[in-house]
Amino acid sequence: MKIQIPRVAVAILLTCCAGIALAQQKPASEPESAPTPPSPETSAKIDEILEGEEAVLEGLVTSYDPGNRRDPFRSLLAPAPRSAVSGPRPEGTPGFLIDEISIKGIFKTSQGFVAHVDVQNQKKSFLLREGDPVYDGDVLRIENNQVIFRQIVNDPTVIKPFREVVKKLRP
């Protein structure tokens, strides 16, 4: 079954389409407005971006901006990078990293608990109390069989800038 469209309807449709096309065209008498030139600051930024892109394309510079994401080029199996130690560490307990400390004993005194600790590469042992500073944090609490440290974390991907590290007397 064929549908017959009257020739009058086709003529009206073509006339309407032609009218719409003519209405959308700009008159030739209107001058086209020239785009405004960018400000000097904007053009300087554009030039800097283009120079950086050219350097990357030429292979002179490589860059990666992880933003707030984990760096995919760092191994998940490798240990976390240690904080860079700038200059000599302070003497005594303020110069010890939490990872270097091992708990040898915990004593209860009239002022609270005291932890007896050994440190790697040291020939002496030390006593820690709650609130004592260490190089990468401080002693948060000392309990019957464990010492809880608050370690400062320099990782922009974590929400809290610290984490709690528990060292047990008998692991």
LINGI-V615506 format. One record per backbone hydrogen bond with DSSP energy under -0.5 kcal/mol. NH is the residue of the N-H (numbers start at 1). CO is the residue of the C=O. E is the energy in kcal/mol with one decimal. If there is no record, write none. Layout:
nh co e
NH CO E
NH CO E
//
This chain:
nh co e
4 2 -0.6
5 3 -0.6
6 4 -0.6
10 6 -1.5
11 7 -2.0
12 8 -2.3
13 9 -2.2
14 10 -2.3
15 11 -2.0
16 12 -2.2
17 13 -2.1
18 14 -2.1
19 15 -2.1
20 16 -2.2
21 17 -2.1
22 18 -2.0
23 19 -1.9
24 20 -1.5
25 21 -0.8
30 27 -1.2
43 39 -2.5
44 40 -2.0
45 41 -2.2
46 42 -2.4
47 43 -2.3
48 44 -2.2
49 45 -2.3
50 46 -2.5
51 47 -2.4
52 48 -2.1
53 49 -2.4
54 50 -2.3
55 51 -2.2
56 52 -2.0
57 53 -2.6
58 54 -2.1
59 55 -0.5
59 56 -0.9
60 55 -2.0
61 55 -1.0
66 64 -0.6
69 66 -2.0
72 70 -0.6
74 71 -1.5
86 84 -0.7
87 85 -0.8
94 91 -0.5
95 92 -1.8
96 93 -1.6
100 97 -1.0
101 97 -0.6
101 98 -1.1
102 118 -2.6
104 116 -3.0
105 116 -1.6
107 114 -3.2
109 107 -0.6
109 112 -2.9
112 109 -0.9
114 107 -2.8
115 128 -2.8
116 105 -3.6
117 115 -0.6
117 126 -3.0
118 102 -2.5
119 124 -0.6
120 100 -1.6
122 119 -1.5
126 117 -2.7
128 115 -2.7
131 139 -2.5
132 129 -2.0
134 137 -2.3
135 96 -2.3
136 96 -0.7
137 134 -1.3
138 150 -1.6
139 132 -2.5
140 138 -0.6
140 148 -2.4
141 148 -1.7
143 146 -3.0
147 167 -2.8
148 141 -3.0
149 147 -0.6
149 165 -3.3
150 138 -2.8
151 149 -0.7
151 163 -3.2
152 136 -2.5
153 161 -2.7
154 152 -0.5
155 153 -0.8
158 155 -1.3
163 151 -2.3
165 149 -2.5
167 147 -2.9
167 165 -0.5
168 166 -0.5
169 145 -3.0
//
